[in-house]
Amino acid sequence: MPDDRLIVALDVANAVQGMDLATRIGDAVSFYKIGLGMLTGGGLALANELKQEHGKRIFLDMKLFDIGATVEAAVRGLAQFEMDFLTVHGDPHVVRAAKEGAAGTGTKILGVTILTSLDRADLDDSLIKPGAVGDLVLERAARAFEAGADGVIASPQEAALIRGLPQAEGRLIVTPGVRPAGAALGDQKRVATPAAAISGGADHIVVGRPVWTSADPRAAARAILDELPAI
């Protein structure tokens, strides 16, 4: 069984390209992320096909945010497909509503703390309260856990701090912003290598661009897996 600590982000234009990429990767990867960018390109259909016909685990990265009733209804609709992970913003009212929507299914709700593409200047522009980014991530993670989140999304730089929270016992930490040694940072600002992210407390790492831009995505995925510390 492939190491499911690696989640490959299928950040391509549509389901046809996504399936092509998954086919090229083959059995090297068992867990895929499908995000908002592919939603209108057949993303849900691809998620179902990979899950039901190919036995893959699926992370729907929708980052839902709305009033409670709307979030609950949206999650209930998505959770019927029994996807493994679904993201919502980590605000407590959103997490509570999402958990209601996912009740009775196997879908785990992950709360987004602060996007890994943001730094303090971005938070200032958004009128987010003062404080170091890491401190705010820690506070948001604790509140998401208290609201019932099964896990959180946070950068590798904050994973160890979150893992140390009492509320994090038995919860998941999933880290985007992971780049293999020597890879370009792209649009990410708070990054770490795969090994550092896992060693720092992450349960799963999400890697996209370094895999799907590679001439050999299967080999790129295997190289990342080879970087991970032994289980």
RAMO-V80806 format. One record per backbone hydrogen bond with DSSP energy under -0.5 kcal/mol. CO is the residue of the C=O (numbers start at 0). NH is the residue of the N-H. Records with the same first field share a line. If there is no record, write none. Layout:
CO: NH  NH
//
This chain:
1: 3
2: 5
4: 6  204
5: 7
6: 8  206
7: 9  32
8: 10
9: 11
13: 17
14: 18
15: 19
16: 20
17: 21
18: 22
19: 23
20: 24
21: 25
24: 27
25: 28
29: 56
30: 7
31: 58
32: 9
33: 60
34: 37
35: 38
37: 40  42
38: 41
40: 14
41: 45
42: 46
43: 47
44: 48
45: 49
46: 50
47: 51
48: 52  53
49: 55
50: 54
56: 31
57: 59  83  84
58: 33  60
59: 61  86
60: 35
63: 88
66: 70
67: 71
68: 72
69: 73
70: 74
71: 75
72: 76
73: 77
74: 78
75: 79
77: 80
78: 81
83: 107
84: 59
85: 109
86: 63
87: 111
90: 93  94
91: 95
92: 96
93: 97
94: 98
95: 99
96: 100
97: 101
98: 102
99: 102
101: 104
107: 85  109
108: 149  150
109: 87
110: 152
111: 89
114: 117
115: 188  189
118: 122
119: 123
120: 124
121: 125
122: 127
123: 126
131: 135
132: 136
133: 137
134: 138
135: 139
136: 140
137: 141
138: 142
139: 143
140: 144
141: 145
142: 146
143: 148
144: 147
149: 171
150: 110
151: 153  173
152: 112
154: 157  158
155: 158  159
157: 161
158: 162
159: 163
161: 164
164: 167
165: 168
167: 170
171: 151
172: 202  203
173: 153  175
174: 205
175: 155
176: 191
179: 182
184: 187
188: 190
191: 178
192: 196
193: 197
194: 198
195: 199
196: 201
197: 200
203: 174
204: 6  206
205: 177
206: 8
207: 210  211
208: 212
210: 213
215: 219
216: 220
217: 221
218: 222
219: 223
220: 224
221: 225
222: 226
223: 226  227
224: 227
//
